[in-house]
Amino acid sequence: MTISLPGSSKKGFSSLFGRKKTATTTKPVSKKQLSPRQVAGLFDTNVKAAKRAKPAKLNESEMEDQAQLSSLRGALYSKD
């Protein structure tokens, strides 16, 4: 007596017990995708442009630390 199992006989038991793909991967239709900010701008006209962050100035102790590290780095790589 034989039992017929669902699925292709070429795949064997892996098709019976394996995970099934439910989501299909698709390539985007357009070549240049919109950024999230641009998509938000399509629906809301009050979207503001992102401001670039300005680097902060170093305080006095940070400048001293930087100078000390530079001198140590110079001493490390000197040939004397």
Contacts in CASP RR format, 6 or more apart in sequence:
PFRMAT RR
TARGET T0000
AUTHOR 0000-0000-0000
METHOD contacts of the structure
MODEL  1
MTISLPGSSKKGFSSLFGRKKTATTTKPVSKKQLSPRQVAGLFDTNVKAA
KRAKPAKLNESEMEDQAQLSSLRGALYSKD
5 16 0 8 1.000
6 16 0 8 1.000
7 15 0 8 1.000
7 16 0 8 1.000
8 15 0 8 1.000
34 42 0 8 1.000
37 47 0 8 1.000
37 49 0 8 1.000
37 50 0 8 1.000
40 47 0 8 1.000
41 47 0 8 1.000
58 66 0 8 1.000
END
